[in-house]
Amino acid sequence: MNFKGKTMSSLRRVLLIAATVGAISLPMLADASPASAQDVQITGPLAGQPAVRHLRQYRVNRFFVTPSIGYTLQDEFSRALFFGGSIGFHFLDWLGIGVWGGGAPIDIDTDLTTEVANGGQVSENNRLSLPSAAGFPSQVGRIRWGASVQLLFVPLRGKLSLFQSLFVDTDLYILAGVAMFGLQERAPVSRERYDATCAPRTDSSGPVDAAGCLETQSLRAERITPAPMLGVGLSMMFNSFVGLQLEWRAFPFSWNPNGWDVSGLGANNELGGSGFPNRSVGGEDSRVTFNHMVNVGVVIYLPTEVQVTE
């Protein structure tokens, strides 16, 4: 068999196919050029135009005043109704600085406070924590006022559709800053005062001075505590300078919201142990709570003219 002839014939076929493919590919490769994002050019009537035209910039270079009403949420024993507002200035349409403040003259006790007042039981172990069930609301901690300084960042803006017929310019903003809160708590009760007024007698005939023990329940102390402030809000504009503002704020701090003696003593009478009560009410009974509130307000921008881009 002539293997050499067959091999040469097969080789000629392969070379012929390769030459044909090369002849077709070379003109295509000659016309091709490297593609990249920089090579994509906008042509036609949109060439050189900005991404958004006639953008209404509600915040840039404008002051704002926002009277508002706020209400604390998820409080265990008492919720505070705030009356106040905020003022500030925006350097850019997406960045500004503001000050918020308000007082809380009205408190709304929770169902838990009502249940303790109606059905709480006084025993030897909780005689200081609850001298009387009916007087429990008077020892509950309450927020009296708050104030903060914060930065405002606006990451999102657009239009909000109401019932597919009414469209309002809307933006979402984030705030972060520091705050101060005025608190009203149960006044501290020393161990010496407990022994003199609340400790039971050895013959179990009752407290030494019941009136003095009851008095500790209604004595109040006021203090100011710092707290970080975080929040988000939504602004909806009615016209060029007036809008509705919805806001949520969070501010954790340490306090004694129930006025109870909850700290424990160790084997050597040191604080932090597993045994309680320690026969005193004070800073050692405080705990950190995650407080938050919602505000509803009317925002007013000044000057009243809104800036519009080209």
BELQUI-V250095 format. One record per run of one state. SS is the DSSP state (@ for helix, = for strand, . for the rest). FROM is the first residue (numbers start at 0). TO is the last residue. If there is no record, write none. Layout:
SS/FROM/TO, SS/FROM/TO
This chain:
./0/1, @/2/30, ./31/35, @/36/38, ./39/42, @/43/45, ./46/54, =/55/56, ./57/60, =/61/72, ./73/76, =/77/91, ./92/93, =/94/108, ./109/109, @/110/118, ./119/134, @/135/138, ./139/140, =/141/161, ./162/164, =/165/185, ./186/187, =/188/188, ./189/189, @/190/196, ./197/198, =/199/199, ./200/205, =/206/206, ./207/208, @/209/217, ./218/218, =/219/236, ./237/240, =/241/254, ./255/263, =/264/264, ./265/269, =/270/270, ./271/273, =/274/274, ./275/279, =/280/280, ./281/281, @/282/284, ./285/285, =/286/301, ./302/305, =/306/307, ./308/309
